[in-house]
Amino acid sequence: MAVSRSGSVLAADFGSVHTRAVLIDLVDGAYRMVARAEGRTTGGFPVNDLTVSLNRVLTALSETTGRSFMSPDGQIITPEQSDRSGVDHFVMTASLGRPLRTVLVGLMPDVSVASGLRAAAGTYIDVVETLSLTDKRTEEEQLNAILLSRPDLIFITGGTEFGAQSPVLRLAEVVRLAFQVADEQRRANILYAGNSKIAERIREMFDGVTGVFIAPNIRPTLEDEHLESAQTQLALAFNRQKAKGGEGFEELNRMSRLGVLPTANSYNLVVDFLGRIYPRGVLAVDIGSAVSTLSASIGGGVATSIRTDIGLGHSAAAMLNIIGTDAVKRWLPFNVASRDIYNYALNKTLRPGVIPMTLKELYLEHALLRAGVQSLVQASRPAWNESPRTRTRLMLPDFALVIGAGSALTRTGHPGYNALLILDAVQPTGVTQLQSDPFGLIATLGPLALVNPEAVVQILDGSNLERLGTAFSVSGLPRAGRTAMKVSIKLSDGTTQRHTVEGGSLWVYPLPIGQKAQVSVSAARGLTIGGKNRVRVTAEGGIVGLIFDARGRPLPLAADVRARAEQLPLWVSQVTGDDVKTIDPLWLEEVVEEGVALPILQRGKKPPKAEKPAREKKPARGKEQPAPAEEVPLPEPEEDEQDMLRSLLDDDKGKKRRK
C-alpha cells in the first residue's frame, strides 16, 4: 500500500544551553507549527553527546503528540508512515561550539576578499588570516601565516568569469605547499568560490588531501555579487568540521540528509524574505548564551553579523570586556561596584544556565542585555545599506519590523517586559511591529527552505511567530510632564479612544491579536514620529497591544542613579501593568571601589605570566625605612563545581588504569 506523504517536518536546533525541537505539519492545507519541546543541551561536560539531548526532546515531543519519531535502532523514522509515526523530513541546526578558524584567500581586498567576508558573515566563521595580491609578505612568510593560524577552513575566492586565472592559481599553490608540511590531522577543508573556469584545477590540486567544496563564483563581474551558493557550501563545511569534533555530531549526520547546518544561515534567509514584505526594513536580533546574531534588511540588501564574544552565558565575561562596566551601570537603578559586575559576568560564564534569583540580579542581567545588544547594533551598522540621511544619525533607520529571539529577550515571564527590552535595546523609531520567537522557529527555516520552500513561506505568512504588537516611538527630547503624543484610536466597531502621553513615559492600549485599528498620532513641537509630525496608519494588535513610547530617541536615560531608580521601575510598570517595585534606599548609597577589578581574559588567550619577585634590598645603615603599605587580602577563589567533577572523574579513571 502506498504511503501518503504529508510533507511533515521535524526540526531540531542545538544551542549552547538549550536544545529545541519543533514539529511542522499541514493544518487545514497550510503549514503550521504543531508542537514543540525543549531541554538542556548535552554537548559539553560531563555528557559530551548531543544525541542525549535530542532523545530527550523527541521523547517529550512524542508524549505531547502521541507520535513516534525514532526507530528502535535510534534513527529518525522517514518518511512518515501510515500510522503517523515518523516524518517526511528531519533537519538540524546548531550554534554551539567555537567558530571555524578560516583563512580567506582572494585577489583584491576591496573586491573578492570583501565578497568573501560578506559570505562568511552568514555562518560561524572567524577569519584569522587573509592572503591577497596586495600582501607584501614573502611566500615563506605566507606559508608560516597559514600554518600558525591553524585553520579549519581555507576559503579561496577571486577572478571574475572570463577574468584572471593565473593569480588565483598562484595563491592556491601557496595553500597547497602549506598542506604538504602540515600535520595530516590538522589539514583544513577547502572552499573555492572564484573563477569557475579553474574550479576543476583547484579540485585536482587538493584531491585526496582534504575535503574540497566548490561553489559558483561569488563575484562573476565587478558589479555583481552572488553569495547564496557560497553560504550554502560554508554551511556544509561547518557541518563537516563539527562531525570531526565529536560531541555526537557524527551520529547526528547519519540521521539527516543535510547534516547539521549553522543557525545563523536561517536568520539571513528569513530576514531576506521578510524584507520583501516590509520594504521599509526588517531587523532580527538573537542574543544567545555564547553566540549572538543580528540580521538587517535595509535598502534592498541583507547584512548578517555573528558575534561569538557577545552573549549572556558562555560569552558574558568576553562581552563585558567589550562594552565595559560603565555601559552596564547606565542601565542600573542602583549603585554597584565594578568588581560586582565582573563577578556576575564570570559566574554567568561558569554557569550559563543560571537565571537571576533576586531583583538586583534581574536588573544586572537586563543591563548586560541592553548594553550588549546596543554594542552589537553599532558594530553591525557599517555593513548596512543605509541611506546617507540615516547613516550619519545616532538613531536607527525606521524599521517596519523588529524580531527578538533568544531566551533573554523572549522569556522574561511577561510579554510586556519582552517588548520593553526590545524597545530599550534596539530603540526603533517611528511605527514598528514587534515580534518575538520564543520557540526558536526561525532557526529551523534555513534547512527547511532546502527541502520545502513552500512551508517556509506559509510559516512566515502565518501567525507562527509571536506578535507582541505595534510600537509608536517619538524622536527628540520630550519634556517630562508635558504632552508629547496625542493619540486617537478608532476601533472596528466605530468607537474612538483618545489619550495623551506625557514625555518620558509609555502607554499601552490592549488591542488583541488579530484586531486592527485606525491609529492617528500627533507629536508635540520639536518631536517627530518616523520623521513626521503626524502619522495615520492601520495598526495591528498583539499580545501586548499598541505601545506608545514617548520617552524620546535616543533614549534619555537619567545620569543620576536616584533619578534612574524612579525612571526604570516606572517604565516596567507602565508596560506590564504591574505595581511599581520601588528601589531600596540602601541600594542607592555610595559604593567604594575597593581594589582594581580583575581583568577578564578573552577565550583563547593565555593569562599574563607572573612577574618574578624583586630581590629584597637591605636597608642602608642609619636610614629609617617607611612602613610597608597594608595589603588587602583577596578572597580565596572557590573551586568550580565542574572542575571538582572533572577531578573526581580523573581520579576514578586513574584508579581503573592502575588496576
C-alpha positions as CSV (number, residue, x, y, z in Angstrom):
1,M,0.0,0.0,0.0
2,A,1.4,3.4,-0.9
3,V,2.2,5.8,1.9
4,S,0.5,9.2,1.8
5,R,3.2,11.9,2.0
6,S,2.1,14.9,4.1
7,G,5.3,16.9,4.0
8,S,5.7,16.9,7.8
9,V,9.0,18.3,9.1
10,L,10.8,17.6,12.3
11,A,13.4,20.3,13.1
12,A,16.0,20.4,16.0
13,D,18.2,23.3,17.0
14,F,21.2,22.8,19.3
15,G,22.1,25.9,21.2
16,S,24.8,26.4,23.8
17,V,22.3,25.9,26.7
18,H,19.0,24.7,25.2
19,T,18.1,22.1,22.6
20,R,14.7,22.7,20.9
21,A,12.6,20.6,18.6
22,V,9.5,21.6,16.6
23,L,7.1,19.6,14.5
24,I,5.8,21.4,11.4
25,D,2.8,19.8,9.5
26,L,-0.1,20.7,7.3
27,V,-3.1,22.1,9.2
28,D,-6.1,22.9,7.1
29,G,-4.0,23.0,4.0
30,A,-1.3,25.3,5.4
31,Y,2.0,24.6,7.2
32,R,2.0,25.4,10.9
33,M,4.0,24.6,14.0
34,V,2.1,21.7,15.6
35,A,4.2,21.0,18.7
36,R,7.4,21.9,20.4
37,A,9.8,20.6,23.1
38,E,12.9,21.9,24.9
39,G,15.7,20.5,27.1
40,R,19.2,21.2,28.2
41,T,22.0,20.8,25.6
42,T,24.3,17.9,26.4
43,G,27.2,18.7,24.1
44,G,29.5,19.7,26.9
45,F,30.9,18.1,30.1
46,P,30.0,15.7,31.5
47,V,27.9,14.1,28.7
48,N,29.7,15.4,25.6
49,D,27.0,13.8,23.4
50,L,24.2,15.8,21.6
51,T,22.2,12.7,20.8
52,V,21.3,12.5,24.5
53,S,19.5,16.0,24.4
54,L,18.0,15.1,21.1
55,N,16.5,11.9,22.5
56,R,15.1,13.8,25.5
57,V,13.3,16.5,23.5
58,L,11.9,13.9,21.0
59,T,10.6,11.8,23.9
60,A,8.8,14.9,25.2
61,L,7.5,15.7,21.7
62,S,6.2,12.1,21.4
63,E,4.4,12.5,24.7
64,T,2.8,15.7,23.5
65,T,1.7,14.5,20.1
66,G,1.3,10.7,20.6
67,R,3.6,10.1,17.6
68,S,6.8,8.1,17.5
69,F,9.8,9.7,15.8
70,M,12.7,7.4,16.5
71,S,13.1,3.7,15.5
72,P,14.4,1.1,18.0
73,D,18.0,1.5,16.5
74,G,18.0,5.2,17.4
75,Q,17.3,6.6,13.9
76,I,14.7,9.1,12.8
77,I,11.8,7.3,11.0
78,T,11.5,8.7,7.5
79,P,9.3,9.1,5.5
80,E,6.1,9.4,7.6
81,Q,4.3,6.1,7.9
82,S,0.7,5.3,7.5
83,D,0.2,5.1,11.3
84,R,1.5,8.8,11.6
85,S,4.8,7.7,13.0
86,G,8.0,9.4,11.7
87,V,8.2,12.5,9.5
88,D,9.0,13.2,5.9
89,H,11.9,15.5,6.6
90,F,14.3,15.9,9.5
91,V,16.6,19.0,9.6
92,M,19.0,20.2,12.2
93,T,20.8,23.5,13.1
94,A,23.4,24.4,15.7
95,S,25.0,27.4,17.2
96,L,27.1,25.9,19.9
97,G,30.9,25.4,19.9
98,R,33.7,27.6,18.6
99,P,33.5,29.1,15.2
100,L,35.6,27.8,12.2
101,R,39.0,29.3,12.1
102,T,39.3,30.4,8.5
103,V,42.0,31.7,6.1
104,L,40.4,33.9,3.4
105,V,42.3,34.0,0.1
106,G,41.4,36.5,-2.7
107,L,42.8,38.7,-5.3
108,M,41.9,42.2,-4.2
109,P,40.9,43.3,-0.7
110,D,38.0,45.5,-1.9
111,V,36.6,43.1,-4.4
112,S,36.8,39.3,-3.9
113,V,38.1,39.4,-0.4
114,A,35.3,41.8,0.6
115,S,32.7,39.5,-1.0
116,G,34.2,36.6,0.8
117,L,33.9,38.4,4.1
118,R,30.2,39.1,3.4
119,A,29.6,35.5,2.5
120,A,31.3,34.4,5.7
121,A,29.1,36.7,7.8
122,G,26.2,34.3,7.4
123,T,27.8,31.5,9.4
124,Y,30.0,30.8,12.4
125,I,33.4,31.7,11.0
126,D,36.4,33.5,12.5
127,V,38.6,34.9,9.7
128,V,42.1,34.6,11.3
129,E,44.3,35.3,8.3
130,T,43.9,36.9,4.8
131,L,46.0,36.5,1.7
132,S,45.7,38.7,-1.4
133,L,47.7,40.1,-4.3
134,T,48.5,43.2,-2.2
135,D,50.1,41.1,0.5
136,K,53.7,42.3,0.9
137,R,54.9,39.2,2.7
138,T,57.2,36.6,1.1
139,E,56.0,33.2,0.1
140,E,57.7,31.7,3.2
141,E,56.0,34.2,5.5
142,Q,52.6,33.5,3.9
143,L,53.2,29.7,4.4
144,N,54.0,30.4,8.1
145,A,51.0,32.6,8.5
146,I,48.7,29.7,7.2
147,L,50.4,27.1,9.4
148,L,50.4,29.2,12.5
149,S,46.8,30.2,12.2
150,R,45.7,26.5,12.5
151,P,42.7,27.0,10.2
152,D,39.7,24.7,10.0
153,L,38.8,26.1,6.6
154,I,40.5,27.9,3.7
155,F,38.1,30.0,1.7
156,I,39.6,30.8,-1.8
157,T,37.9,33.4,-4.0
158,G,39.0,35.7,-6.8
159,G,38.8,36.2,-10.5
160,T,35.7,37.3,-12.4
161,E,34.2,35.0,-15.0
162,F,36.4,35.1,-18.1
163,G,38.8,37.0,-15.9
164,A,42.1,36.3,-14.0
165,Q,43.2,32.7,-13.6
166,S,46.9,32.6,-13.1
167,P,46.9,34.9,-10.0
168,V,44.3,32.7,-8.3
169,L,46.2,29.6,-9.1
170,R,49.4,31.1,-7.6
171,L,47.6,31.9,-4.3
172,A,46.1,28.4,-4.3
173,E,49.6,26.9,-4.8
174,V,50.8,28.7,-1.6
175,V,47.9,26.9,0.2
176,R,48.9,23.6,-1.3
177,L,52.5,24.0,-0.2
178,A,51.3,24.7,3.3
179,F,49.3,21.4,3.2
180,Q,52.5,19.5,2.3
181,V,54.2,20.4,5.6
182,A,51.1,20.5,7.8
183,D,50.1,17.6,10.0
184,E,47.5,15.4,8.2
185,Q,45.2,15.6,11.2
186,R,45.3,19.4,11.1
187,R,44.6,19.9,7.3
188,A,41.7,22.3,6.7
189,N,38.8,21.9,4.3
190,I,38.9,23.9,1.1
191,L,36.0,26.0,-0.2
192,Y,36.5,27.5,-3.7
193,A,34.1,30.2,-5.0
194,G,36.2,32.0,-7.6
195,N,36.5,31.9,-11.4
196,S,34.6,28.8,-12.4
197,K,37.0,28.2,-15.4
198,I,39.6,26.8,-13.0
199,A,37.3,25.1,-10.4
200,E,38.3,21.6,-11.6
201,R,42.0,22.5,-11.4
202,I,41.5,23.7,-7.8
203,R,39.8,20.4,-7.1
204,E,42.6,18.4,-8.6
205,M,45.2,20.3,-6.6
206,F,43.7,19.2,-3.3
207,D,42.0,15.9,-4.3
208,G,42.8,13.2,-1.9
209,V,44.4,15.6,0.5
210,T,41.4,17.2,2.2
211,G,37.7,17.9,1.7
212,V,37.0,20.3,-1.2
213,F,33.8,22.3,-1.6
214,I,33.1,24.1,-4.9
215,A,30.6,27.0,-5.2
216,P,29.7,29.3,-8.1
217,N,31.7,32.4,-8.4
218,I,30.7,34.9,-5.7
219,R,31.9,37.8,-7.9
220,P,31.1,36.9,-11.5
221,T,31.6,40.5,-12.5
222,L,32.9,43.6,-10.7
223,E,29.3,44.8,-10.4
224,D,27.5,41.6,-9.4
225,E,27.8,39.6,-6.2
226,H,26.2,36.1,-5.7
227,L,26.7,34.9,-2.1
228,E,23.9,32.3,-1.6
229,S,25.6,29.3,-3.0
230,A,28.9,30.0,-1.2
231,Q,27.0,30.4,2.0
232,T,25.3,27.0,1.5
233,Q,28.8,25.4,0.9
234,L,30.1,27.2,4.0
235,A,27.2,25.6,6.0
236,L,28.2,22.2,4.7
237,A,31.8,22.8,5.6
238,F,30.6,23.8,9.1
239,N,28.7,20.5,9.3
240,R,31.8,18.5,8.2
241,Q,34.1,20.2,10.7
242,K,31.6,19.7,13.6
243,A,31.4,16.0,12.7
244,K,35.2,15.7,13.1
245,G,35.0,17.4,16.5
246,G,32.9,14.7,18.3
247,E,30.1,15.7,20.7
248,G,27.8,13.3,18.8
249,F,27.8,15.3,15.6
250,E,28.9,12.3,13.5
251,E,25.9,10.3,14.8
252,L,23.6,13.3,14.0
253,N,24.9,13.5,10.5
254,R,23.7,9.9,9.8
255,M,20.2,10.9,10.9
256,S,19.6,13.7,8.3
257,R,20.5,14.1,4.7
258,L,21.6,17.7,5.2
259,G,23.5,17.1,8.4
260,V,23.8,19.9,10.9
261,L,23.7,23.4,9.5
262,P,24.6,26.7,11.2
263,T,21.6,28.5,12.8
264,A,22.7,31.9,11.5
265,N,22.0,30.9,7.9
266,S,18.3,30.8,8.8
267,Y,18.3,34.4,10.1
268,N,19.9,35.6,6.8
269,L,17.2,33.7,4.8
270,V,14.2,34.8,7.0
271,V,15.2,38.4,7.1
272,D,15.8,38.5,3.3
273,F,12.3,37.1,2.8
274,L,10.6,39.4,5.2
275,G,12.5,42.4,3.7
276,R,10.5,41.9,0.5
277,I,7.2,42.1,2.5
278,Y,8.4,45.0,4.6
279,P,10.4,47.2,2.2
280,R,10.9,49.8,4.9
281,G,13.3,47.4,6.7
282,V,13.5,44.4,9.0
283,L,15.7,43.8,12.0
284,A,16.1,40.4,13.8
285,V,18.4,40.1,16.9
286,D,19.1,36.8,18.7
287,I,21.0,37.0,22.0
288,G,22.2,33.6,23.0
289,S,24.4,32.2,25.7
290,A,27.6,32.0,23.6
291,V,26.7,33.5,20.2
292,S,24.6,36.4,19.2
293,T,23.2,37.1,15.7
294,L,21.9,40.3,14.1
295,S,20.4,40.4,10.6
296,A,19.1,43.5,9.0
297,S,17.3,44.0,5.7
298,I,17.5,47.6,4.6
299,G,17.8,49.4,1.2
300,G,17.2,46.1,-0.6
301,G,20.2,44.3,0.9
302,V,20.7,41.9,3.8
303,A,23.6,42.0,6.3
304,T,24.0,39.4,9.0
305,S,26.5,39.8,11.8
306,I,27.6,36.9,14.1
307,R,29.4,37.6,17.3
308,T,30.9,34.8,19.4
309,D,32.1,37.3,22.0
310,I,28.6,38.7,22.8
311,G,26.2,36.6,24.9
312,L,24.6,36.3,28.3
313,G,26.1,32.9,29.3
314,H,29.3,31.4,28.0
315,S,30.3,34.8,26.5
316,A,29.2,37.1,29.3
317,A,32.7,37.7,30.5
318,A,34.0,38.4,27.0
319,M,31.1,40.7,26.3
320,L,31.8,42.7,29.4
321,N,35.4,43.2,28.2
322,I,33.9,44.8,25.1
323,I,31.2,47.0,26.5
324,G,32.8,47.9,29.8
325,T,31.2,48.4,33.2
326,D,30.1,52.0,32.6
327,A,27.8,50.8,29.8
328,V,26.2,48.4,32.2
329,K,25.9,50.9,35.1
330,R,23.9,53.4,33.0
331,W,21.1,50.8,32.9
332,L,21.0,50.1,36.6
333,P,18.7,51.9,39.1
334,F,21.2,51.4,42.0
335,N,24.9,51.8,42.8
336,V,27.2,48.8,42.3
337,A,30.9,48.3,42.3
338,S,32.6,47.3,39.1
339,R,34.0,44.2,40.8
340,D,30.5,43.0,41.5
341,I,29.5,43.4,37.8
342,Y,32.7,41.4,36.8
343,N,31.8,38.7,39.4
344,Y,28.3,38.4,38.0
345,A,29.6,38.1,34.4
346,L,32.2,35.5,35.5
347,N,29.5,33.4,37.3
348,K,27.3,33.5,34.2
349,T,30.3,32.3,32.1
350,L,31.0,29.4,34.5
351,R,27.3,28.5,35.0
352,P,25.5,29.7,31.8
353,G,22.1,28.1,32.7
354,V,21.7,30.0,35.9
355,I,18.8,32.5,36.0
356,P,18.5,35.7,38.1
357,M,17.1,34.9,41.6
358,T,16.8,38.4,43.0
359,L,15.6,41.8,41.8
360,K,19.2,43.1,41.8
361,E,20.4,40.2,39.7
362,L,17.5,40.7,37.3
363,Y,18.5,44.3,36.7
364,L,22.1,43.3,36.2
365,E,21.1,40.6,33.7
366,H,19.0,43.0,31.7
367,A,21.6,45.8,31.9
368,L,24.1,43.4,30.3
369,L,21.5,42.5,27.7
370,R,20.6,46.1,26.8
371,A,24.3,47.2,26.6
372,G,25.3,44.1,24.7
373,V,22.5,44.5,22.0
374,Q,23.4,48.2,21.6
375,S,27.1,47.2,21.0
376,L,26.0,44.6,18.5
377,V,23.8,47.0,16.6
378,Q,26.5,49.7,16.4
379,A,29.2,47.1,15.3
380,S,26.8,45.9,12.6
381,R,25.8,49.2,11.1
382,P,28.8,49.7,8.8
383,A,27.6,46.7,6.7
384,W,24.0,48.0,6.3
385,N,22.9,49.5,3.1
386,E,21.7,52.7,4.7
387,S,20.9,56.0,3.0
388,P,23.3,58.9,3.6
389,R,20.5,60.6,5.7
390,T,20.3,57.8,8.2
391,R,23.9,56.8,8.2
392,T,25.0,59.9,10.0
393,R,22.3,59.8,12.7
394,L,22.7,58.4,16.2
395,M,19.2,56.9,15.8
396,L,18.3,53.8,13.8
397,P,16.5,53.8,10.5
398,D,12.8,53.4,10.7
399,F,12.5,49.6,10.6
400,A,9.0,48.3,9.9
401,L,9.5,45.1,11.8
402,V,11.8,44.1,14.7
403,I,12.1,40.5,15.9
404,G,13.6,39.5,19.2
405,A,14.9,36.0,19.8
406,G,16.8,34.1,22.5
407,S,15.6,33.3,26.0
408,A,16.7,36.6,27.4
409,L,14.5,38.6,25.1
410,T,11.5,36.2,24.9
411,R,11.2,34.6,28.3
412,T,11.0,37.2,31.0
413,G,7.7,36.0,32.2
414,H,5.6,38.9,30.8
415,P,5.2,39.8,27.1
416,G,5.2,43.5,28.0
417,Y,8.6,43.1,29.6
418,N,9.8,41.3,26.4
419,A,8.6,44.3,24.4
420,L,10.2,46.8,26.7
421,L,13.6,45.1,26.5
422,I,13.4,45.2,22.7
423,L,12.5,48.8,22.7
424,D,15.3,49.7,25.2
425,A,18.0,47.7,23.5
426,V,17.2,48.3,19.8
427,Q,15.5,51.7,20.2
428,P,13.4,51.6,17.0
429,T,11.9,54.9,15.7
430,G,8.6,55.6,14.0
431,V,6.0,52.9,13.7
432,T,7.3,49.4,14.3
433,Q,5.8,46.0,14.5
434,L,7.3,44.0,17.4
435,Q,7.5,40.2,17.2
436,S,9.4,37.5,19.2
437,D,10.5,34.0,18.5
438,P,10.3,32.1,21.9
439,F,10.3,28.7,20.3
440,G,13.4,29.1,18.1
441,L,11.3,28.7,15.0
442,I,13.5,30.9,12.8
443,A,16.4,28.6,13.3
444,T,14.6,25.7,11.6
445,L,13.7,27.7,8.5
446,G,17.1,27.7,6.8
447,P,17.4,24.0,6.3
448,L,13.7,23.7,5.8
449,A,14.0,26.1,2.7
450,L,16.3,23.5,1.1
451,V,13.6,20.7,1.3
452,N,10.3,22.5,1.3
453,P,10.4,26.3,0.4
454,E,6.6,26.4,0.3
455,A,6.5,25.6,4.0
456,V,8.8,28.5,4.9
457,V,6.6,31.0,3.0
458,Q,3.5,29.7,4.7
459,I,5.0,29.7,8.2
460,L,6.3,33.3,7.9
461,D,3.0,34.4,6.4
462,G,1.1,32.8,9.3
463,S,1.0,33.5,13.0
464,N,3.8,31.2,14.0
465,L,6.0,34.0,15.3
466,E,4.6,35.7,18.5
467,R,3.1,39.1,17.7
468,L,3.8,41.5,20.6
469,G,2.1,44.5,19.0
470,T,2.8,47.8,17.3
471,A,5.1,50.4,18.8
472,F,4.9,54.2,18.1
473,S,8.1,55.9,19.1
474,V,8.9,59.6,19.1
475,S,12.3,61.0,18.2
476,G,13.7,64.0,20.0
477,L,13.8,65.0,23.7
478,P,10.3,65.3,25.1
479,R,9.9,67.3,28.3
480,A,8.8,65.3,31.3
481,G,5.2,66.2,32.5
482,R,4.4,67.8,29.1
483,T,2.2,66.3,26.4
484,A,4.5,64.5,23.9
485,M,1.9,62.5,21.9
486,K,-1.8,62.9,21.2
487,V,-3.3,59.5,20.3
488,S,-6.6,58.7,18.6
489,I,-7.6,55.0,18.1
490,K,-10.6,54.2,16.0
491,L,-11.8,50.6,16.6
492,S,-13.5,48.3,14.1
493,D,-16.9,48.8,16.0
494,G,-16.7,52.6,15.3
495,T,-15.7,53.7,18.8
496,T,-12.8,56.0,19.2
497,Q,-10.3,56.1,22.1
498,R,-8.3,59.3,22.8
499,H,-5.3,59.7,25.0
500,T,-2.4,62.0,25.7
501,V,1.0,60.6,26.5
502,E,3.4,62.7,28.6
503,G,7.1,62.9,27.8
504,G,9.3,60.3,29.4
505,S,6.6,57.7,29.8
506,L,4.9,54.8,27.9
507,W,1.3,54.0,27.4
508,V,-0.2,50.7,26.3
509,Y,-3.6,50.2,24.7
510,P,-4.6,46.4,24.8
511,L,-5.6,45.7,21.2
512,P,-5.8,41.9,20.9
513,I,-4.1,39.7,18.3
514,G,-6.0,39.6,15.0
515,Q,-7.7,43.0,15.5
516,K,-6.8,46.2,13.7
517,A,-7.5,49.8,14.4
518,Q,-7.1,53.2,12.7
519,V,-4.4,55.0,14.7
520,S,-3.6,58.7,14.5
521,V,-0.7,60.1,16.5
522,S,0.4,63.7,16.6
523,A,3.9,64.6,18.1
524,A,4.4,67.7,20.1
525,R,6.5,70.6,18.8
526,G,10.1,69.6,18.3
527,L,9.3,65.9,18.1
528,T,8.8,63.5,15.2
529,I,7.4,60.1,14.5
530,G,9.4,58.5,11.7
531,G,10.4,61.9,10.5
532,K,6.9,63.3,10.5
533,N,4.9,65.4,12.9
534,R,1.8,63.2,12.5
535,V,1.1,59.7,11.3
536,R,-2.1,57.9,10.5
537,V,-1.9,54.1,10.0
538,T,-3.9,50.9,10.3
539,A,-2.1,49.2,13.2
540,E,-2.4,45.5,14.2
541,G,-2.6,44.4,17.8
542,G,-0.8,41.7,19.6
543,I,-0.2,40.0,23.0
544,V,0.8,43.4,24.4
545,G,-1.2,45.7,22.1
546,L,-0.4,49.2,20.9
547,I,2.7,50.7,22.6
548,F,3.1,54.4,22.6
549,D,6.7,55.3,23.6
550,A,7.1,59.0,24.4
551,R,10.5,58.7,26.1
552,G,12.4,60.0,23.1
553,R,15.2,58.9,20.8
554,P,18.0,58.5,21.6
555,L,16.6,57.2,24.9
556,P,17.3,59.8,27.6
557,L,18.4,57.7,30.5
558,A,18.9,59.7,33.6
559,A,22.6,60.3,34.6
560,D,21.8,60.4,38.3
561,V,21.2,57.0,39.9
562,R,18.4,58.3,42.1
563,A,16.6,59.6,39.0
564,R,17.1,56.2,37.3
565,A,15.7,54.5,40.5
566,E,12.4,56.2,39.7
567,Q,12.7,56.1,35.9
568,L,13.3,52.4,35.2
569,P,10.8,50.8,37.6
570,L,8.1,53.2,36.3
571,W,8.7,52.1,32.7
572,V,8.4,48.5,33.7
573,S,5.1,49.2,35.5
574,Q,3.7,51.2,32.6
575,V,4.3,48.4,30.1
576,T,3.4,45.4,32.2
577,G,0.6,46.9,34.2
578,D,2.2,45.6,37.5
579,D,2.7,47.8,40.5
580,V,5.9,49.8,40.7
581,K,8.7,47.9,42.5
582,T,10.4,50.7,44.4
583,I,14.2,50.5,44.8
584,D,15.5,50.0,48.3
585,P,17.1,53.3,49.6
586,L,20.1,51.3,50.8
587,W,20.9,50.3,47.3
588,L,21.4,54.0,46.4
589,E,24.2,54.5,48.9
590,E,27.6,55.3,47.5
591,V,29.8,52.3,46.7
592,V,33.5,52.4,47.4
593,E,35.5,50.8,44.6
594,E,37.9,48.5,46.6
595,G,41.0,47.5,44.7
596,V,41.2,47.0,41.0
597,A,38.7,44.9,39.1
598,L,40.3,41.7,37.9
599,P,40.8,41.6,34.1
600,I,38.7,39.1,32.2
601,L,40.5,37.1,29.6
602,Q,39.1,36.6,26.2
603,R,38.7,33.0,25.1
604,G,41.8,31.5,23.5
605,K,44.2,34.0,25.2
606,K,46.7,32.9,27.8
607,P,46.9,34.7,31.1
608,P,49.9,37.0,31.5
609,K,53.0,35.5,33.1
610,A,53.5,36.3,36.7
611,E,56.4,38.7,37.3
612,K,59.3,37.4,39.3
613,P,59.5,39.0,42.7
614,A,62.2,41.6,43.0
615,R,65.1,40.9,45.3
616,E,64.7,42.5,48.7
617,K,67.1,45.3,49.2
618,K,68.8,45.6,52.6
619,P,68.2,48.9,54.2
620,A,71.2,51.2,54.5
621,R,72.6,51.7,57.9
622,G,71.3,54.7,59.8
623,K,68.3,55.2,57.5
624,E,64.8,54.8,58.7
625,Q,62.6,52.8,56.3
626,P,59.0,53.7,55.7
627,A,56.3,51.3,56.9
628,P,55.1,48.8,54.3
629,A,51.8,49.5,52.7
630,E,49.0,47.5,54.1
631,E,48.0,44.7,51.8
632,V,44.3,44.0,51.2
633,P,43.9,40.2,51.0
634,L,41.9,39.0,48.1
635,P,39.3,36.3,48.7
636,E,40.4,32.7,48.1
637,P,38.9,31.5,44.8
638,E,36.3,28.9,45.1
639,E,36.7,25.7,43.1
640,D,34.3,25.4,40.2
641,E,31.7,22.7,40.5
642,Q,32.7,21.4,37.0
643,D,36.4,21.3,38.0
644,M,35.5,19.3,41.1
645,L,33.6,16.8,38.9
646,R,36.5,16.5,36.4
647,S,38.9,15.9,39.3
648,L,36.8,13.1,40.7
649,L,36.3,11.5,37.2
650,D,40.1,11.8,36.5
651,D,40.9,10.1,39.8
652,D,38.4,7.3,39.1
653,K,39.9,6.7,35.7
654,G,43.4,6.6,37.1
655,K,42.4,4.0,39.7
656,K,40.9,1.8,37.0
657,R,44.0,2.1,34.8
658,R,46.2,1.1,37.8
659,K,44.0,-1.9,38.4
